[in-house]
Amino acid sequence: MPSGLIYTNGTLTKITATGTSADFDVPAAAGADRWTGSLGITVRERHVEQIAGGNLDQIDQTHVILPYTQGLLVQRGDTLAFTYEGNPEVRKAGTIVRSQLAGRVRVDLEDA
């Protein structure tokens, strides 16, 4: 399915809502699928170095660019399943930046 993005290097296959955790008398439950399919996305990785307190921290950051329509479905904590460089990935949505004017949404990813 064409995504409308200028450059794609990955394929989104599923967006899943955050499930619930077990409570005293309620078992844990998986989240519902918000979206499933096959959609071209842009995956960007970068290596950041930060110096704080005399220490050098090296951080790998990953974010995905989604078309606006699918990006509106994503909420912080949701799980995104996608393929990138031929490998299946499952990551959790962190910070979300929506731009209706640009027609896309950037989702910073965290480990699932």
Contact map, one row per residue, 1 for C-alpha under 8 A:
1110000000000000000000000000000000000111000000000000000000000000000000000000000000000000000000000000000000000000
1111000000000000000000000000000000000011000000000000000000000000000000000000000000000000000000000000000000000000
1111100000000000000000000000000000000011100000000000000000000000011000000000000000000000000000000000000000000000
0111110000000000000000000000000000000000000000000000000000000000001000000000000000000000000000000000000000000000
0011111100000000000000000000000000000001110000000000000000000000011000000000000000000000000000000000000100000000
0001111100000000000000000000000000000000000000000000000000000000000000000000000000000000000000000000000000000000
0000111110000000000000000000000000000000110000000000000000000000000000000000000000000000000000000000000000000000
0000111111100000000000000000000000000001111000000000000000000000000000000000000000000000000000000000000000000000
0000001111100000000000000000000000000001111000000000000000000000000000000000000000011000000000000000000000000000
0000000111110000000000000000000000000001111000000000000000000000000000000000000001111000000000000000000000000000
0000000111111000000000000000000000000111100000000000000000000000000000000000000001110000000000000000000000000000
0000000001111100000000000000000000001111100000000000000000000000000000000000000111100000000000000000000000000000
0000000000111110000000000000000000011110000000000000000000000000000000000000000111100000000000000000000000000000
0000000000011111000000000000000011111100000000000000000000000000000000000000001111000000000000000000000000000000
0000000000001111100000000000000011110000000000000000000000000000000000000100011110000000000000000000000000000000
0000000000000111110000000000001111100000000000000000000000000000000000000000011100000000000000000000000000000000
0000000000000011111000000000001111000000000000000000000000000000000000000010111000000000000000000000000000000000
0000000000000001111100000000011100000000000000000000000000000000000000000000111000000000000000000000000000000000
0000000000000000111110000001111100000000000000000000000000000000000000000000000000000000000000000000000000000000
0000000000000000011111000001111000000000000000000000000000000000000000000000000000000000000000000000000000000000
0000000000000000001111100011100000000000000000000000000000000000000000000000000000000000000000000000000000000000
0000000000000000000111111111100000000000000000000000000000000000000000000000000000000000000000000000000000000000
0000000000000000000011111111000000000000000000000000000000000000000000000000000000000000000000000000000000000000
0000000000000000000001111110000000000000000000000000000000000000000000000000000000000000000000000000000000000000
0000000000000000000001111110000000000000000000000000000000000000000000000000000000000000000000000000000000000000
0000000000000000000001111111000000000000000000000000000000000000000000000000000000000000000000000000000000000000
0000000000000000000011111111100000000000000000000000000000000000000000000000000000000000000000000000000000000000
0000000000000000001111100111110000000000000000000000000000000000000000000000000000000000000000000000000000000000
0000000000000000001111000011111000000000000000000000000000000000000000000000000000000000000000000000000000000000
0000000000000000011100000001111100000000000000000000000000000000000000000000000000000000000000000000000000000000
0000000000000001111100000000111110000000000000000000000000000000000000000000000000000000000000000000000000000000
0000000000000001111000000000011111000000000000000000000000000000000000000000000000000000000000000000000000000000
0000000000000111100000000000001111110000000000000000000000000000000000000000000000000000000000000000000000000000
0000000000000111100000000000000111110000000000000000000000000000000000001000000000000000000000000000000000000000
0000000000000111000000000000000011111000000000000000000000000000000001001000000000000000000000000000000000000000
0000000000001110000000000000000011111100000000000000000000000000000000000000000000000000000000000000000000000000
0000000000011100000000000000000000111110000000000000000000000000000000000000000000000000000000000000000000000000
1000000000111100000000000000000000011111000000000000000000000000000000000000000000000000000000000000000000000000
1110000000111000000000000000000000001111100000000000000000000000000000000000000000000000000000000000000000000000
1110100111110000000000000000000000000111110000000000000000000000000000000000000000000000000000000000000000000000
0010101111110000000000000000000000000011111000000000000000000001111000000000000000000000000000000000000000000000
0000101111000000000000000000000000000001111100000000000000000001110000000000000000000000000000000000000000000000
0000000111000000000000000000000000000000111110000000000000000111100000000000000000010000000000000000000000000000
0000000000000000000000000000000000000000011111000000000000000111000000000000000000000000000000000000000000000000
0000000000000000000000000000000000000000001111100000000000011110000000000000000000000000000000000000000000000000
0000000000000000000000000000000000000000000111110000000000011100000000000000000000000000000000000000000000000000
0000000000000000000000000000000000000000000011111000000001111000000000000000000000000000000000000000000000000000
0000000000000000000000000000000000000000000001111100000001111000000000000000000000000000000000000000000000000000
0000000000000000000000000000000000000000000000111110000111100000000000000000000000000000000000000000000000000000
0000000000000000000000000000000000000000000000011111000111100000000000000000000000000000000000000000000000000000
0000000000000000000000000000000000000000000000001111111110000000000000000000000000000000000000000000000000000000
0000000000000000000000000000000000000000000000000111111110000000000000000000000000000000000000000000000000000000
0000000000000000000000000000000000000000000000000011111000000000000000000000000000000000000000000000000000000000
0000000000000000000000000000000000000000000000000011111100000000000000000000000000000000000000000000000000000000
0000000000000000000000000000000000000000000000000011111110000000000000000000000000000000000000000000000000000000
0000000000000000000000000000000000000000000000001111011111000000000000000000000000000000000000000000000000000000
0000000000000000000000000000000000000000000000001111001111100000000000000000000000000000000000000000000000000000
0000000000000000000000000000000000000000000000111100000111110000000000000000000000000000000000000000000000000000
0000000000000000000000000000000000000000000000111100000011111000000000000000000000000000000000000000000000000000
0000000000000000000000000000000000000000000011110000000001111100000000000000000000000000000000000000000000000000
0000000000000000000000000000000000000000000011110000000000111110000000000000000000000000000000000000000000011000
0000000000000000000000000000000000000000001111000000000000011111000000000000000000000000000000000000000000011100
0000000000000000000000000000000000000000001110000000000000001111100000000000000000000000000000000000000001111000
0000000000000000000000000000000000000000111100000000000000000111110000000000000000000000000000000000000001111000
0000000000000000000000000000000000000000111000000000000000000011111000000000000000000000000000000000000111100000
0010100000000000000000000000000000000000110000000000000000000001111101100000000000000000000000000000000111100000
0011100000000000000000000000000000000000100000000000000000000000111111100000000000000000000000000000001110000000
0000000000000000000000000000000000000000000000000000000000000000011111110000000000000000000000000111001110000000
0000000000000000000000000000000000000000000000000000000000000000001111111000000000000000000000000000000100000000
0000000000000000000000000000000000100000000000000000000000000000011111111100000000000000000000000000000000000000
0000000000000000000000000000000000000000000000000000000000000000011111111100000000000000000000000100000111000000
0000000000000000000000000000000000000000000000000000000000000000000111111110000000000000000000000100000010000000
0000000000000000000000000000000001100000000000000000000000000000000011111110000000000000000000000000000000000000
0000000000000010000000000000000000000000000000000000000000000000000001111111010000000000000010000000000000000000
0000000000000000100000000000000000000000000000000000000000000000000000011111110000000000000010010000000000000000
0000000000000000000000000000000000000000000000000000000000000000000000000111110000000000000111110000000000000000
0000000000000000110000000000000000000000000000000000000000000000000000000011111000000000000111000000000000000000
0000000000000011110000000000000000000000000000000000000000000000000000000111111100000000000110000000000000000000
0000000000000111110000000000000000000000000000000000000000000000000000000000111110000000011110000000000000000001
0000000000011111000000000000000000000000000000000000000000000000000000000000011111000000011110000000000000000000
0000000000011110000000000000000000000000000000000000000000000000000000000000001111100001111000000000000000000000
0000000001111100000000000000000000000000000000000000000000000000000000000000000111110001110000000000000000000000
0000000001111000000000000000000000000000000000000000000000000000000000000000000011111111100000000000000000000000
0000000011100000000000000000000000000000001000000000000000000000000000000000000001111111100000000000000000000000
0000000011000000000000000000000000000000000000000000000000000000000000000000000000111110000000000000000000000000
0000000000000000000000000000000000000000000000000000000000000000000000000000000000111111000000000000000000000000
0000000000000000000000000000000000000000000000000000000000000000000000000000000000111111100000000000000000000000
0000000000000000000000000000000000000000000000000000000000000000000000000000000011110111110000000000000000000000
0000000000000000000000000000000000000000000000000000000000000000000000000000000011110011111000000000000000000000
0000000000000000000000000000000000000000000000000000000000000000000000000000001111000001111100000000000000000011
0000000000000000000000000000000000000000000000000000000000000000000000000000001110000000111110000000000000001111
0000000000000000000000000000000000000000000000000000000000000000000000000001111100000000011111000000000000001111
0000000000000000000000000000000000000000000000000000000000000000000000000111111100000000001111110000000000111100
0000000000000000000000000000000000000000000000000000000000000000000000000001100000000000000111110000000000111100
0000000000000000000000000000000000000000000000000000000000000000000000000001000000000000000011111000000000111000
0000000000000000000000000000000000000000000000000000000000000000000000000011000000000000000011111100000011110000
0000000000000000000000000000000000000000000000000000000000000000000000000000000000000000000000111110000011100000
0000000000000000000000000000000000000000000000000000000000000000000100110000000000000000000000011111000111000000
0000000000000000000000000000000000000000000000000000000000000000000100000000000000000000000000001111111110000000
0000000000000000000000000000000000000000000000000000000000000000000100000000000000000000000000000111111100000000
0000000000000000000000000000000000000000000000000000000000000000000000000000000000000000000000000011111000000000
0000000000000000000000000000000000000000000000000000000000000000000000000000000000000000000000000011111100000000
0000000000000000000000000000000000000000000000000000000000000000001100000000000000000000000000000011111110000000
0000100000000000000000000000000000000000000000000000000000000000111110100000000000000000000000000111011111000000
0000000000000000000000000000000000000000000000000000000000000000111100110000000000000000000000011110001111100000
0000000000000000000000000000000000000000000000000000000000000011110000100000000000000000000000011100000111110000
0000000000000000000000000000000000000000000000000000000000000011110000000000000000000000000011111000000011111000
0000000000000000000000000000000000000000000000000000000000001111000000000000000000000000000011110000000001111100
0000000000000000000000000000000000000000000000000000000000001111000000000000000000000000001111100000000000111110
0000000000000000000000000000000000000000000000000000000000000100000000000000000000000000001111000000000000011111
0000000000000000000000000000000000000000000000000000000000000000000000000000000000000000011100000000000000001111
0000000000000000000000000000000000000000000000000000000000000000000000000000001000000000011100000000000000000111
